[in-house]
Amino acid sequence: MPRKVLIVEDDKNIADLLRMYLEKEEMVCQVAGGGLEGLEKFQQFHPDLVLLDIMLPGMDGWAVCKKIRETSKTPIIMLTAKGELEDKVSGLEMGADDYITKPFETKEVLARVHAVLRRMTGEEQVSKRLSFDKLVVDLDSYELLVNGRRVDTPPKELELLFHLAAAPNRVFTRNQLLDEVWGFDYFGDSRTVDVHIKRLREKLEGISDQWCLKTVWGVGYKFEVING
């Protein structure tokens, strides 16, 4: 069954280009030229993935992303004409799965789209729940429980934590995490990993003396289990 992609982009030339290349990949596309129209089409079209521009008329991409995340975990890739890290961080914190900075290479967009769709398919096949002292990471329900309390966590943060915690004490480089969690296929920016680790630490710091998210300087990160 062909994958469905919603393109929310007010620049018609860019939207048409994306649509043309995605349809060549045998995907079914719909295009919305603004934020409100994008939300309406999201409800009607039920896409497998959303390509979402940040600078949109009426309602910007951040607001659209936030609204979608209230009811859905559908993967979102943000498109931005700005290269500043702050814009990327804002999108990631609101639950976006990835970002692409304009101008972009079409093959990069296609690689990102395919990587996100591959991850989505794989996650539907296996039960995924990890338990540690005062911590439960549940990818089946996409919940993070800390001291028995649900902590709101963007999907990509949760996937990163699960990936680290599923291999306790193993050190992962940033590039490994980009490839294995994001599936960037060499298009990743290692700062993306740092941003997500920082946000996770804000949620988990000091919760337990039996585990921690540890930086291995010059290498990467690991989920260190101290007892057990």
Secondary structure by P-SEA (a helix, b strand, c coil): cbbbbbbbcccaaaaaaaaaaaaaacccccccccaaaaaaaaacccccccccccccccccaaaaaaaaacccccbbbbbbccccaaaaaaaaaacccccccccccaaaaaaaaaaaaaaaaaaacbbbbbbcccbbbbcccbbbbcccccccccaaaaaaaaaaaacccccccaaaaaaacccccccccaaaaaaaaaaaaaaccccccccccccccccccccccccc
